[in-house]
Amino acid sequence: MTPERFDALTSRFAQLCVGVVGDFSLDRYLDIDPAKAETSLETGLPVHNVTSVRCSPGAAGNIVQNLGALGTGKLWPVGFCGEDGEGFELLRALRAVPGLSLDNFLRTPERRTFTYTKPLRHTPSKPPVELSRLDIKNWAPTPADVEAELCSALRDLAPEFDALIVMDQAGVPGCGVITPAVLKTVRELSLAYPRLVILADSRHGLGSFPPLVFKMNAAEFAALTGTSAPVGQPAIMAGADRLAQASQRAVFITLAELGIIGAGPGEPAVHVPALPVRGAIDIVGAGDAVTAALTLALAAGATLGEAMQLAQAAASLVIHQLGTTGSARVPEIKTRLFR
């Protein structure tokens, strides 16, 4: 990809409308100063004093944040939060994303807001250390009336979409946004709008998903194909070819520090290596950056190889942002690719 081709592709991002349906969480970072440590008089346990609190959208929300950073013209999140303090913080964080509309994002007393609280211990001249995380999840199935609202929102918005991302990250299957009813609606949309780029990513595996553009890591690939992990690169490339041919959709497998493999129907698998690491890294959020960049690039008309180059540069920028999920912007990606 030349710089001129890069400019041509990324200049189209501002004209694109992208939907993101999935599990939106609040990422709450607690910055701890160990120099201010105390001992509780009541329990004798150590007290971690928090000097600042940072909140940002997580899970599907971090994908939205990455899409906004890349200059997407219009963003439609389809998901839910609870009528709780975490939901208030999540909505406030989402409103800060440029081009985003919350008209089809539900706030309901029937759900808790997915929340990942991440205590970070900061020591001068050292990377922050994350302590044990505190999670808030929903443990009961998503109510039928909430499902119905989500499905209705997808049907109403579909004619506007240039791309749709399906992000399944609920801790318990069926207790988040991507339920069987929502997946059925996504399947209907894929048939009704065959040219629409629909990319799916699921921590529970993509075996129950309809034929869509699949993005997964090597372990998820092994589970989907029934092979034993770890899987070597030649086997992954061959498996990607088979999956793409069977689904007639593109398939992407991320390989962490080894890069990414992609294949499409009629397009043999290609490997794009990761860019070199430049110091301390934090891999949190790298997958979301890849998802956002792949989707936008494909919707803008990129080839598989071009989309993967963009995605790898975005991931390279994000992993060097310590103590946060991070995001990448188009000028930064261009510098990373062509400097």
N, C-alpha and C positions, 0 to 999 in steps of 0.2 A: 504494500500500500504506500503510495506516495503522499507527501504533504498536501498536494492539490486534491487528491481523492479523499483524504481525511477531511479536508475543509468542506468538500462537496457533500459528504455524508452528514457531518455534524451540523451543517447549516440547516438541514431539514428537521432537526430535533424540535425546533420552536414551532413547527407546523403540526406536530404530532399530538394526538389525544390518546392517552394510555390509561386503562383501568387496572386496578390492583385489587383482587378479591382474595381475602385470606385473613390470617390471624394477626391483628395489630396489638402490639404490646407497648407498655411503657418501660423504657430502660432508665432506671434511676441509679445514678452513681453517687456514692457517699465517699467523699474525699477525707481520709483519716490522717491526722498528724500524730505519728507515734511519740513525738516529743511531748505531747500533751496527755499521754496515757495516765490513767488513774486506776485505783482499786476501789470497788464498791464497798462501802462500809457495811451494807446490809448483807451482802452475799460473799464478799471476799473475792469475787471474780474480777478479771480485768475489764476496764471500761475503755472503749475506743471512742475518742472524741472526734466528732465530725466537724470539719471546718468549712465545708461547702457541700451543697447538693446540686447535682446537674441532672436534668431530665431531657430525654430525647425519644423520638419514636423508635420502637424496636420491631424485629421480625418483619412482617409486611410493611410496617411503618418505616423501617430503615430502607427498604426498597424504594418506597415513595420518596424518602429524603434524598436518596441517590439519584432518582429520576429528576427531581427538582434541581439538584446541583448540576446535572447534565444539561439543563435548559429545556426540558420538556414543556411543550406549549400548554397542555391542559392535563390535569391529573384528577382521576375519579377514584378515590378509595371506596371500596365496598366491604364493610365489616362492621364490628360492633365494639362498644366499650360499656362498662357499667355506670350506673349513677352513683359514683363513688369519687373520692378524692383523686385516685389514680386516673380515673376517666377524665376528670377536669384537667389534670396535668397533660394527659395524652392529647386531648383536643387542643389545648393551648400550644403544644409543640407542633401538632399537625398544621395548625393555622399559619405557622411561620414558614411553611414550605411554599415557594412561589408556584403559582399556577394551579393550586389545589382547591377543589370544591368539596365541602363536607355535606352537600345536600343529600347524599345517599349513604351516609355513615350513621349507623344507629347508636343511640344511647338508650339502654334498657335496664330496668331494675332486675330483670330476670338473669342477668349475667354479671360476673365480676370482671373487672379489667385485668387482662393478662399483664403481669408486672414482674420484671426481673430486677431485683435490687442487688447492686454489685458494690460491696465495700472495697475501696482501694486504699491500701496503705502506701503513703508517699514518703520516701526517704531522699534527701538531697543527693543529686548526682547519680541516682539509680532509677531504673524504670519502675513504675508503680506495680505493686503486688496485689492481685485480687484475692480477697479472702472468700470464705464460703458464701455462695450466692443465696439469696432469699427469694423464692418464687411464689407468686399468687396465680393459681390456675382455676379453671372450671372443671369440676369432677362429675357433673351430671350432664346428660345429653342436651344439646342445644334445643330449646323449645321449638315446636312446629311453627308457631306464629313468627318467631324470629327468622327461621329458615325461609318462610314464605316471603317476608319482606326483603331478604337478601336476594332471592331468586327474581322477584319482581324488579328490583333495582337493576340487576344484570340485564334483564330483557329490555328494560326501558333505555338503558345506556348503550347497548350493543351497537346500534347504528352509528354512534359517534366515535367508536373506538377505531384506532389504527392498530392497537395491540392490547392484549389483556394478559396479565400475569396472575397465575393461580398459586398462592403460597400457603401450604398446609404446615403449620408449625405448632398446633395445639398439643399440649402434653399428653392428652388422652384422646384417642380417636373418637370422632363423633361429638366431642364436647366443644369444638371450636366452630369456625366458619365453614370449613370445607367438609360438609356432611354429604351423605349420599344424594340428598335432594339437590344440593347446590351443584354437585358434580354432574347430576343429570341435566341440569340447566346449562352447564358449561358444554356438555356434549351436544345439546341442541343448538347452541350458538356456533359451535365449530362446524356443524352441518349447514346451518343457515347462512353462515358467512365464511365460505371456504378460503377466502384470501386473507382473513384476519389472522395475524400472528398471535397465537395463544401459547404461552410458555408456562409449564408447570414444574413446581419443585415441592417435594414433600419429604419430611423427616420420617414419615411412616412408610415410605416406598410408593412407587407409582404404578404398582400392579393393578390397582382397581380403577385407574384413571382411563378415560377415553384416549384415542390417538390424538396427541398434542405434541408440540415441541417439548421434549423432556430435557431437564437439566438435573444432574445428579453427581454425587461424588463416587469414588471408586468402590467404597463399601456398599453404597446403595445400588450401584451397578451390579455388584456380585450377588446381592440379595435378589434383585429383579431377574437376573438371568440364571439363578440357581447354581452359580459357580462358587468355588471356594476362595475366600479372600486370604492373602492378597492376590490380586490378579495382575499379571504382567502387562506391559504396554501393548505388545502385539495382540494378545488375547482381547484386550479392551477395544482395540481398533477393529478387529474382526467382529466382535460382538456389537459394536456401534453400527457397523455396516448392516448387520442383520436386523437390528432394531429399527433403523431408519427405513430399510426396505419394507419391513413388515407393517410399520405404521404409516409409511409415506409422509413422514414428518422428520424434521431435523432432530438430532440427538446430541447432547453435549455431556461430557464426563470430565469433571474437574479432578486434577491430580495433585493438588496442593503445590509443593515446591517444584513439581515436575511439569506444571502447566495445565493444558486442557486439550481434550480430543473432541472433535466434532465430525459428524457424518450427516449426509442428507440423502433422500431418495435419488439415486442416480449420481450422487457425489461421493466418491470414496473417502474414507476417514482420513482426517488431517490432524497432525499434532502441532500445536503451537506451544513452545516452551515458555516457562515463567521468566520474567525479567529478573536480573540479579538483585539480591538483597543488599541493602546499603546501611547496615547497622541493626539495632534492636528492632524487633517487630512484634506486633500484636495482631493475630489472624482474625480476631472477632470482627465481623462485618464484611470480610473479603468476599464471601459467597454472595451476599446481597449486592455488592458492587458489580460482581460478574453478571448476576441476573439482570440488573438494570441496564448495563451496557450492552449485553447480548440482545435484549429485547428491543431497545431503541435502535441499535444498528440494523437489525433485521427489518424492522418496520421502515427504516430509512432506505432500504434497498441494498444493504451490504451483502457481500458473499459470506459464506461460513467462515472462511479464513480471515476476512476483514473484521467480522464481528468478534472473533476470538482474539485478534490482536488488540482491539479496543478494550475488550474485557480484561485481558491480562494486564494492560497498562493501568486500568482503573484499580484492579486488585493490588497491584504493586504500590500504588499511592496510598491506598487505605491501610495496608498492613504496617506502614511506617508511621501511622497516627496512633500513638500509644494512649491507653486508658480511655478510649472512646471507640464507638463503632465506625466512625469516619465516613467520608465520602470523597469523590473525585470530580473535578470540573474539567470541561473540555480543554481550556488552555493548558492545564497541568498535564493532561493526557498527551496532548500534542508534544509538549516539551519532553515528556518521558519517552515517547516513541521516536522522536526525530532529532533530539539534541546531538 
